[in-house]
Amino acid sequence: MVSANPDAQRLAEAGVAALNAGQWHEAKALFNRLVAADASSIPGWLGLAYACQAGGDCAATLAAVDRALALEPANLRALMLKADSLEAAGDARAAAAFYLHALRKAPPPEQRPPALQRELARAQAMLDRRAGAIESEVRERLGPAASSRRVAESMDILFGKASPCFQQPRYYFFPGLPQIAFFDDRAPFPWLAALEAATGDIRAEALAVMRQDGAFAPYVRRRVDRPQKVQGSLLDNPDWSAFYLWKDGQPVAENAARCPKTMAAIEHIPLSHLRGRTPSVLFSLLRPGAHIPPHHGMINTRLIGHLPLIVPPGCEFRVGNERREWVEGRAWLFDDSIEHEAWNRSGQTRVILLFEVWRPELSENERAEVAALFEAIDACGGGGGAWADA
């Protein structure tokens, strides 16, 4: 910003020259003359602040930079100088606020001149150091008091080691449901124990199916009546395969007849019934080295259940920010509308029983109304928008 007043411009240039020469007393005098003549001169107030900073006068530096910020609150040089001055005065918390504000007000990286980029990198480094110091002290102070999984996750989010993960169903969102990745409270699912007790019988039937060539088909299959949206290596890939006992809301009669003990074990599970759509119940097979990439499920009114049947070491599952390993015979339920992915890093095949159940928070009336909503959509030919390919 160049002043239209030649005298003011000469004072500013002389002040900058004095600063560059290390003559901060002279620079301070020149910039004082400039702001006395023109109290709206941002270069004058900034120059005076830099001169006071060079002279070690923290209070005078802050006073001058505050005048500059009053005239131009988003001035990046002023914000950085304010942050540096607060840091020098021992107010690290206030300094961090100004460093952060400068970073937020800065132009995109590709539009930053090198000098500004260096200053902003310095601001980020200051923030990172402060955050690291705070995190270390907080974790040391809390110690075992932070053993709660949710508290631990909140701290990871607070300190930038994780991001909040929310329900993002691809097609249908039911509002007001808790954001829970894994449902560790088993009280709403009293049928889980009986299902787990049947693990041996279910595993035996899965192994019998696996001995038949061609019984499993790729889970992600190309459809000629829908646009191809799935990219990558899993499309039509048998590395992630399925053997369906229920599919699209109906039992697969031939497959179900081969697995009577499995069908009996799921008989009392509150499967999520949406006519022509859900539930699906299947043996899900993940071959050695396979990775199911991050994705979201279609709806958030259901939970997905896994009963692990064959789990070699090195098999891992992530929902949101939490990673777990399957344990044979120990079922879990999770919200698949939260981003999730899976790995089989072993040299053997992993097999689970996968099923869909209603979320326990939905009343019987809400379940019926959601089912009626889907039936109405299908009666209209699938609806528009997202339902065109659902």
Disulfide bonds with the S-S distance in Angstrom:
none
